[in-house]
Amino acid sequence: MSLELMKTKYEDKLTFIGNVDATTVLPHGTAEKIRKQVFECLRIGAPGGGFILASDHSIHEGVKSINAKTMFEIARKYRRYPFA
């Protein structure tokens, strides 16, 4: 599901959670790919509130712990909007 489409369509009527890809990016991605996807999710979801950053469904056993940690560290760094 497109976070951008849903955020545009429902604005402040819903709270969105997730959207960091747990199929390819979290299990197999580099730190840079994870950073880009987290930043993109925050860029789209954060304005106006109503967004909780998380994986798209779960952090399953195929996700390396270092990759999950990277996602959380990047989210912590950019948790305030607007971010640089």
Secondary structure, 3 states (H helix, E strand, C coil): CCHHHHHHHHCCCCCEECCECCCCHHHHCCHHHHHHHHHHHHHHHCCCCCEECCECCCCCCCCCHHHHHHHHHHHHHCCCCCCC
